[in-house]
Amino acid sequence: MYKSEQLAQQIRQQIENGSWHAHDKLPSLREQVQLSGFSLITVMNAYQELEAQGLVYAKEKSGYFVAEQIQSKLLDHASIVSLNSKVEINSLVFQYLKSTQSPSILPLGSAFPDSQLLYTPKLLQIMGQHARHRLSYDQVGSLPPGNFALRQLIAQRYRMQGIPTDADDIVITSGCLDALNLALQTVAKAGDYILLQQTIFYGAWQAAERLGLKVITIPEHPKYGFDLDAFTKVLKTYPIKVCWLMLNSHNPIGFTVSDEIKYEIAKLLHEYQIYLIEDDVYEEMYYGGKKPLPMKYFDQQNLVLHCSSFSKTLGAGFRVGWVYAGKFSNHIQHLQLMSTISVNALVQHALVDFLSSHHYEKHLRSLRLMLERCKKQFYQFFKQNLPAECEVYYYPSGYFLWLKLPKNMNSMHIYEQLLQQNISVAPSPLFNVLELQQHFLRVNCSFEWSDQIEMAMNTLIACIRQNHTSTLKTINE
Ligand SMILES: Cc1ncc(COP(=O)(O)O)c(C=O)c1O
């Protein structure tokens, strides 16, 4: 056993036998060096280890404190709450994105709808008209915070949901990922605690890793999507600075959280004065008649920075997104001027024309119908063909199905084997860093059913069956 593990174990025992109480301050690093006789580096590693186990938490410039006991109880179930001081997901995401770039790959692992459904002819036509005019390229009016008319149109969409908004609240960004990163950088700095959902779009893990944030995750609620109880306990225990949540048409699982739960989340955010980075990039992907409310709707104190884009509805190639920045607008623009600067002027102009006519709504209606139809077809296929030990999560929105494979199967193996056959899927390690949660797959179901899709789906099923049989064999041997 390393010396740091030995020290961490001693302190853990002291916490467990009640020598330390919740929120007691542990000896400082130097005091602990004197007390234990271990080196400074050993003591630092031991404290970080305890922090990673959720037993202690760090406060900037104040030292380490004992976390509430409830936390360590939750930690008994490793998948319930976890604290990751070292999130290392970047290289996996890079490898995954690279591996799916080839045109010969069938992109069932892609996060975007089939491009046949996007880049509508009408928008391309408008873009063509603009492309012939010099003025369309003038970047001055498109610099941060972005094209005024476009921001007005976006603000109007918020108001249609009952959210008071004007153009100055909105900052146009280079897609939703840019919006999310800028928003996070605005409210958090290295060493702050961020709360994430346990299974979440990999961009959140990457952003936390890049900014050097301490990550606490809460599990998904099996029925409601969001576990309010775990959320409350974490807020009581840790000095969370910011949350990054997806509550509408969650990627990768698919659920949409109810208004009642969103209201309770907003109350807690206000009580603890915690910022929320809201990733709502699938906000238009609902199937029913009513668009789900964002958390921004429930936000009375400008704690929510709502982020979205046109990537899923018109095409990711346009790279146009936005953040509802409110009072943070200036700060975000400063950051933009040091990084992405502004979104292409021509595209912003064309979007103004497209959005101000009825074209966008018409396109959204037919897109939703297509996605619903395609996803149902994939779902039926999986229900009929997957081994009984598997489960398919179907929610009436978006275009992903989330497959739960038998626990001892590793989705990375399936992903690698399918890539050999030119099919991509998205394995759960991209979304969840816990070891116990590596047996899920996300499948993009936005494709019109065809012989090629059917063949690929049969290959996917065969691959799952084959892996299932071989893991069963290993268990029995
Ligand atoms: C959940 C989620 N958020 C954000 C993004 C980034 O969107 P954009 O392409 O607009 O940057 C994606 C893209 O896949 C996503 O799935």
PDBQT file of the ligand as one rigid body, heavy atoms in Angstrom, charges set to zero:
ROOT
HETATM    1  C1  LIG A 501     -26.072  17.675 -25.687  1.00  0.00    +0.000 C 
HETATM    2  C2  LIG A 501     -25.285  18.489 -26.644  1.00  0.00    +0.000 A 
HETATM    3  N1  LIG A 501     -24.935  19.723 -26.310  1.00  0.00    +0.000 NA
HETATM    4  C3  LIG A 501     -24.220  20.495 -27.138  1.00  0.00    +0.000 A 
HETATM    5  C4  LIG A 501     -23.818  20.050 -28.374  1.00  0.00    +0.000 A 
HETATM    6  C5  LIG A 501     -23.011  20.939 -29.274  1.00  0.00    +0.000 C 
HETATM    7  O1  LIG A 501     -23.823  21.494 -30.246  1.00  0.00    +0.000 OA
HETATM    8  P1  LIG A 501     -23.261  22.465 -31.395  1.00  0.00    +0.000 P 
HETATM    9  O2  LIG A 501     -22.961  21.619 -32.580  1.00  0.00    +0.000 OA
HETATM   10  O3  LIG A 501     -24.339  23.445 -31.633  1.00  0.00    +0.000 OA
HETATM   11  O4  LIG A 501     -22.027  23.116 -30.840  1.00  0.00    +0.000 OA
HETATM   12  C6  LIG A 501     -24.168  18.762 -28.769  1.00  0.00    +0.000 A 
HETATM   13  C7  LIG A 501     -23.725  18.252 -30.065  1.00  0.00    +0.000 C 
HETATM   14  O5  LIG A 501     -23.675  17.109 -30.314  1.00  0.00    +0.000 OA
HETATM   15  C8  LIG A 501     -24.936  17.964 -27.877  1.00  0.00    +0.000 A 
HETATM   16  O6  LIG A 501     -25.321  16.726 -28.216  1.00  0.00    +0.000 OA
ENDROOT
TORSDOF 0
